[in-house]
Amino acid sequence: MSNSFNDFNQALIKDLRANGGRASGGPFKGGDVLILTTTGAKTGETRENPLAFSQDDGNYVVVASKGGAPINPAWYHNLRANPIVKVEALGETFKARASVVDDEEDYERLYREHARKMPGFNEYRQRTSRKIPVIVLERAGSEHAA
């Protein structure tokens, strides 16, 4: 991972935390961005990633697009190995269970809704041949969480 990308992410995370979960500038200004903390699949270390999100039925939805890259992002592999994650969104922090959406109908509905709010996600789909994973982050302890 390049340092400039990491520096950008660290600055965005700092900005989100300072402004109640809202980016105050840059390309994500005014957008819905959460901070996802995963546990490394190989290292066991915590990793923080700022991710655009949408919402569905009280849950947060993130998409493992990696800008349309041919491989999934590292955070996706981490949550597959360790599905209990920490979410910081809209000024609150909570534990959640990450579930990859397998049902084709749900997948299309959730991806379309995500891309409706953030059209760049339509372009990411066109850049890659892989099926870009859609992940639902369900608050741990809710009656829905498994």
Protein Blocks (a to p, Z undefined) as FASTA:
>chain_A
ZZklmmmmmmmmmmmmmngopafedjkgoiacdddddddfklopacddddddddeehiac
dddkknopabdcfklmmmmmmmcccddeehiacdddddddfblklmmmmmmmmmmmmmml
mmmmmmpmbdcdddddddehiakbZZ
